[in-house]
């Protein structure tokens, strides 16, 4: 949850920087819908990439964590869609 809030705060701060880009795109004829669609797709892709990175870190850290725990720690079977779904949802929400 903290990471999601941090991601949304960073995305909001980045939007101030992107105001210039929006101005250039409007000047070249982009419609409001095109701008909104672009930013939603971009933020969703960033969220999906973050989810993929988190999944990679989970898979890399599991052997060490299992060694520390001293027992087998099972991962839920549908871990890939869960992590990517959460990442995509966070990205989509941050784009709104």
N, C-alpha and C positions, 0 to 999 in steps of 0.2 A: 504494500500500500504506500509506504514511504517512497519507494522508487517511482511509483506511478505519479505521485504528487510532484516529485522532483522533476520528472520528465515533462509534465504539463507546465510547470513553472519555467523550465528552460525553453519550451516551445513558445510560450507567451513572450518571453524576453526576446526570442529570435524574431517574433512577428514585427517588432518595432524596426528591426533592421531590414525586414522584407518590404517595408512600406515603399521604399524606392523602387524595388522590383515591380511592385503592383502598379506604380505610376507609369513605368516604362511599358508594361504590358497593356495598360489601358490606352496609352498613347499610340500603340501599334494596332489597336483594334480589338483587344480581347474583351469578351462580354463578362458580366458579373458571374454568370453561371460557369463559364470556363475557368475563371479565377478560383471560385469556390471549389470546383471539382479538382483542380490541380492541387490545391492545398490539402484537401481531404485525402486524395490518393497519396500525396507525398508523406503526410503524417502517418497514414496507415502503413505504408511501406517501412517507414522508420520504426514503427512499433513492431512490425513483423520481424524486422532484422534484429531488434533488441530481444524479442522473444527467442529467436534462433540462437543468438549469442548466449542467452540465459540457459537454454537447453544444453548447449555445448558445455558451458561451465558446470552444469549439474552432472552431466555424464562424466566429465573429467574429474570432478571432485568426489564422486561416489565411492571409488575404491578407498581413498584416504578416509572418508567419513565412516565407511564400514569397518575399517581397521580401528579407528578410534572408538566406535560404538561396541566393537567386539562381537557383533552379531550381524546377520544378514538384514539389511534395510531394503525392503522391496520398494520399487517405484511403481506407481499406478500404471496399468497397462496402456491406457490412452494418453500417455504423457505428452506426446508430440502435439496432438490437436488441442490439448488443454493449454499448454504453454503458448503455442502460436495463436490460439484464439484469444487468450488474455492479452498478448502483445498487440494483436490487431485491434482489439476493442479499445485498449488504452490509446493507441495511435489515433483511432477514429474519434474518440472522445476529445482528445487534445486538439484535433483539427477543427472541432466545432466551435 
